[in-house]
């Protein structure tokens, strides 16, 4: 009877897995591995039933009217290290798309996550990742906090190589990230050659002892987490003169609106179709982000402004909007000052909102010209 049940589960299109009371996977049918390895978690539905002994049965299906993204055909288990499974954790869908296109072209299987908690859920559900690309600043749970949680998980998953993706480049930040358990760093914007070189070096390495040493060092030298947003403060604690006083005139960076070299590299790395899709997605994302910044400024919610400006800094760099990225970087540097000049900060943030539409128009014109040139040569 048991053999018949297992045979039936193996043939069903729904993903089914059994977990013990410690959330360790006991059994998973082939559909489970295919779904959770090939489809972003937000596109899946989970129906979980707890058993009397604390164990759990989880059934996974793709959300209605949602189709799984194309992935590399699998001849063996999705957890086969010869194939290579990479988790991409980034709250920007356009950044994930660029990284996914680069890695899928190299034959890697991709699992996507938009925040740290999703990464933890994916690992607990049985995905054996060969490597994790971890954005540092994500909502709900930042990348360094997520890395520390992974390093304290039981079993081999604690030693999964993790590459931090960030626009931060200071030595102090690198030290904090290392102490959190990060194995290596890649600065945004993501580029194909440095990304692949770093991934191949980490996967090829046999650093079990080194990784254990890193985890032990982290446990014996706990490091405070890096805040993903400004410390909360009431509006009454802020300077009224800063809010109502004369706005400062911010200077626009002298750099070009579009960095054509970055865009040409993007088309090379992600392919014509991948670059076009990424640009379209980035434009839609950014239009929504600008509304959020404008609303947060009107509500004096500087914590939300900081979060959106930080993401816009890295994504605009990925898509060659150099002037906008540098303006966001200048704005973020004001946020990071101990004695923050709120008036200057508000002026810079408003200039980000004013500059971005021009930058997006230039990017869209470039994309259309590339598409027109491609059609003309077809």
Helices and strands as residue ranges (DSSP letters): H 2-11, E 15-19, E 25-28, H 30-38, G 41-43, E 44-50, E 56-62, E 85-89, H 93-105, E 109-113, H 116-124, E 131-135, H 143-151, G 156-159, E 161-166, H 171-180, E 184-187, H 192-204, H 208-220, G 235-237, H 240-244, H 260-298, H 302-318, H 322-335, H 342-377
